[in-house]
Amino acid sequence: MNIEDIRTYCLSKPDVEEGMPFGDTVLVFKVGGKIFLLLSLDTQPVQFNVKCDPDRAVELRDQFECIIPGYHMNKKHWNTVIIDNTLSGKQLKEQIDHSYDLIFKPKKKK
């Protein structure tokens, strides 16, 4: 996946908004006004930060060298995923999906 693939995938999810509140080098994706992914536009290889369940975060970091504690984020709840061809596109999307699902709480029907 490249920057455009990640952007397209994030924007395909319901109620997602994108912006650049931290300057022109970080693309931010929010759902319900809360950040679920930060995408660096000026790093090589490409990398992004995603929210993650704390226990799962540690497990993923132990399993994959390309997943590290979230850069400039709460290291307990955020991971940085470096796209170095270690993870498949499916695995990268799973990281994004997990983060989105932690943030997005659909309204319950009455």
C-alpha positions as CSV (number, residue, x, y, z in Angstrom):
1,M,0.0,0.0,0.0
2,N,1.1,3.5,-0.7
3,I,-0.1,6.9,0.6
4,E,-3.0,7.1,-1.9
5,D,-4.1,3.5,-1.2
6,I,-4.3,4.3,2.5
7,R,-6.1,7.5,1.9
8,T,-8.6,5.9,-0.4
9,Y,-9.2,3.0,2.0
10,C,-9.7,5.3,5.0
11,L,-12.1,7.5,3.1
12,S,-14.1,4.5,2.0
13,K,-15.2,3.9,5.6
14,P,-18.5,5.5,6.8
15,D,-18.4,9.0,8.3
16,V,-14.6,9.6,7.8
17,E,-13.3,13.1,7.6
18,E,-9.7,14.0,6.6
19,G,-7.7,17.1,7.4
20,M,-4.3,18.5,8.1
21,P,-4.5,20.1,11.6
22,F,-0.8,19.5,12.4
23,G,0.6,21.0,9.2
24,D,1.2,19.9,5.6
25,T,3.2,16.7,6.4
26,V,0.6,14.7,8.3
27,L,-2.8,13.7,6.9
28,V,-5.3,13.0,9.7
29,F,-8.4,10.8,9.5
30,K,-11.2,11.1,12.0
31,V,-14.5,9.5,12.6
32,G,-17.0,11.1,15.0
33,G,-14.5,13.9,15.5
34,K,-11.9,11.5,16.9
35,I,-8.6,10.6,15.2
36,F,-8.1,7.0,14.2
37,L,-5.2,7.3,11.8
38,L,-2.3,9.8,11.2
39,L,-0.5,9.3,7.9
40,S,3.0,10.8,7.5
41,L,3.5,12.4,4.0
42,D,7.2,13.0,4.3
43,T,8.7,9.7,5.6
44,Q,10.3,6.9,3.6
45,P,9.2,4.2,4.0
46,V,5.6,5.3,4.4
47,Q,4.3,5.0,7.9
48,F,1.1,5.7,9.8
49,N,-0.1,5.7,13.4
50,V,-3.2,3.8,14.4
51,K,-5.1,3.3,17.7
52,C,-4.8,-0.2,19.1
53,D,-6.1,-2.2,22.0
54,P,-3.2,-2.1,24.6
55,D,-2.7,-5.8,24.8
56,R,-2.9,-6.3,21.1
57,A,-0.5,-3.4,20.6
58,V,2.2,-5.2,22.6
59,E,1.5,-8.5,20.9
60,L,1.9,-6.9,17.4
61,R,5.1,-5.1,18.4
62,D,6.6,-8.4,19.6
63,Q,5.5,-10.2,16.4
64,F,6.5,-7.6,13.7
65,E,9.5,-5.3,13.7
66,C,7.6,-2.9,11.4
67,I,5.1,-2.1,14.2
68,I,6.5,0.1,16.9
69,P,5.1,2.2,19.7
70,G,3.2,5.2,18.3
71,Y,5.5,8.0,17.3
72,H,4.5,11.2,19.2
73,M,1.5,9.4,20.6
74,N,0.4,7.6,23.8
75,K,2.5,4.5,23.4
76,K,0.0,2.3,25.3
77,H,-2.8,3.0,22.9
78,W,-1.1,3.8,19.6
79,N,1.2,1.9,17.2
80,T,3.2,3.2,14.3
81,V,3.1,0.9,11.3
82,I,6.0,1.1,8.9
83,I,5.2,-0.1,5.4
84,D,8.3,-2.1,4.5
85,N,6.6,-5.0,2.7
86,T,6.6,-7.1,5.9
87,L,2.8,-6.9,6.2
88,S,0.5,-7.7,3.4
89,G,-2.1,-5.2,2.2
90,K,-4.7,-7.3,4.0
91,Q,-2.7,-7.1,7.3
92,L,-2.3,-3.3,6.8
93,K,-6.0,-2.9,6.3
94,E,-6.6,-5.0,9.5
95,Q,-4.6,-2.4,11.4
96,I,-6.7,0.4,10.0
97,D,-9.9,-1.4,10.6
98,H,-9.1,-2.2,14.2
99,S,-8.3,1.5,14.9
100,Y,-11.5,2.7,13.1
101,D,-13.6,0.1,15.1
102,L,-12.1,1.3,18.4
103,I,-13.2,4.9,17.6
104,F,-16.5,4.4,15.7
105,K,-19.5,3.5,17.8
106,P,-22.6,3.3,15.6
107,K,-25.7,4.8,17.0
108,K,-28.1,2.1,18.4
109,K,-31.5,2.0,16.9
110,K,-34.3,2.6,19.3
